[in-house]
Amino acid sequence: MTGAEEFGAELADFRSRVDELRTARALPAQERLSALDAALFELEHAADVLWPRYEELAAAARGGAEGLRGQSGQEQQLLRALFQRMPMAVALLDRETVVRRLNFAATQLFGMRAGFATGRRLTGSLRHDGRAALRGQVAAVARGEGARSLLVHLPGGRAGAALRVTLTALRPSGELRNAVLAVFQPAADGERPGPAPAASKAAQSKQVAAQGSAAGPYLAEVTRHAELMDLLDAMATALLGRRAGGPAELLERAARVLQGQFADWVVADLNDGGTLRRVVVLGPSQADGLRAAVAEGNPADCPLVVEATAAGTSALQVRPDDPELFGRDGDGAALLVRAEVTSLVCVPLRPGPASPVRGALTLLRSGARHAFEMAEAGVVDRISRHVALAMAAVEPSRGRDTAEAAS
C-alpha cells in the first residue's frame, strides 16, 4: 500500500470516529467528559499525525504528482470542515488567550462571529472573576507544562453559565511556539453553583433567537433592519412631539426610547463650558442601588465620556478589557463590573463635525444580551446628531450658531 493509500485509509477511520463523537450532544451533561477526552485525542491526532503526514506527501509529490497535490488540498479542506463541525465549542488560542480560530459551536456559545472574535482575547467573553485564572492556565499550557482543566463562567448568570474548559498544547506547522486548544462544555451538575433562575433561561433563549438560524441569515438581517428603523421613528416622534423645557428634559425623552428593548443602561452627560455633569441615568428597575451609584458618579472621572466630549469621537466596545472605562462607585468598585456590562456604545452630542460637543450619550448592554453591532452603533450615532439638533432648538442663544456650524 502506497503512502497516499495509507493516508487515505487513516483519514477515513478518523472521519468515522468523528461521526461517532457527534452523537455526544445527546448524552447528559455529566456523561460528556469521556466524549470530551476522546475529542481532544482526535484533535491531537489530526494535528500531530495527520497533518505532518500530509506535509510529507505534499513534499514528495512536488516533483510532478499534480493529482496527489490536488487530493492533499481536499484533505486540508476536510480537516478544516471537521474542526468547524465539532459538536463542542472549540477555540484555538495563543498564549495570551487571543483567539486565532473559533468553530461554529463556539460562536454560538459566546454570541460572536468568528471574524469579529479573531484577534481579540477570549477572556473578554467570560465573567471577570475567572479571566485571570484562564489567562494563567493558558500561559502554563503554552509553556509546555501539560494539559489542564478549569471551571469558568459566562457573564450574566444565564442558564449554562458554568463551563468546564479543557486546555491542551498544539504546535501549528511552521511555527516556533505552541498554541492552545480550548474545548468548552457545560459543567457537570455538581460543579454548578446552583440552578439558573427562570428569567435567565428566558434571556438566553431570547439571545439565541436574536442571532438567527444558519438557514435564514437574510431574514434575520431584514428583521433587524426593520427594528432599527422603528427605533429611529420612535426617537423622531419623541424629539418632535412637543417642545421640551430644556436639554435635560429632551435627553430624558431620548433615553426612555433607548432604554429597555435597545439598551439596558442609558446615561446622558452634559458639557457646560468644559464642566461635565450627569443629567440622565436609566437602568434596570431591580438595580436601584447601582443606578444611584451611576447617577452620583462624576463624568469627569469616566475616561469613556471624557474622550467623547473632548475629542468628539464615538466608541463601540464589546467585552471591554478596561473595567474602569466608565469610572468607579463610591467604594472603588468598577461600574462596568458591577453592571456586568458586555458591550457599550458612547457617542458625542453635537449637530455637525464643526460644532462644539454638548455632551455624551452612553449605552450599555449587560448579561446575556446580544452585543452591540456596527449597524446598531451607526444608528446611535445618527440619533446623537438628531438629539443635538433638538437641544440646539431649545437653547435659542446657541441655536443659531449651532445650526450654522451643522450646515
Salt bridges, closest charged atoms under 4 A:
GLU10 OE2 - HIS45 NE2 3.08
GLU10 OE1 - ARG53 NH1 2.29
ASP19 OD1 - ARG22 NH1 2.62
GLU42 OE2 - ARG17 NE 2.72
GLU66 OE2 - ARG69 NH1 3.48
ASP129 OD2 - ARG127 NH2 2.96
GLU145 OE2 - ARG143 NE 2.93
GLU175 OE2 - ARG100 NH2 2.61
GLU191 OE2 - ARG164 NH2 2.09
GLU221 OE2 - ARG113 NH2 3.32
GLU227 OE1 - ARG224 NH1 2.44
GLU249 OE2 - ARG253 NH2 3.27
GLU252 OE2 - ARG256 NH2 2.82
ASP264 OD1 - ARG369 NH1 3.03
ASP269 OD1 - ARG278 NE 2.72
ASP272 OD2 - ARG277 NE 2.52
ASP272 OD1 - ARG358 NH1 3.94
ASP288 OD1 - ARG291 NH2 2.34
GLU324 OE2 - ARG328 NH2 2.27
ASP329 OD2 - ARG338 NH1 2.72
GLU373 OE2 - HIS370 NE2 2.95
GLU376 OE2 - ARG224 NH2 1.85
GLU376 OE2 - ARG365 NH2 3.10
GLU395 OE2 - ARG358 NH2 2.84
GLU395 OE2 - ARG398 NE 3.81
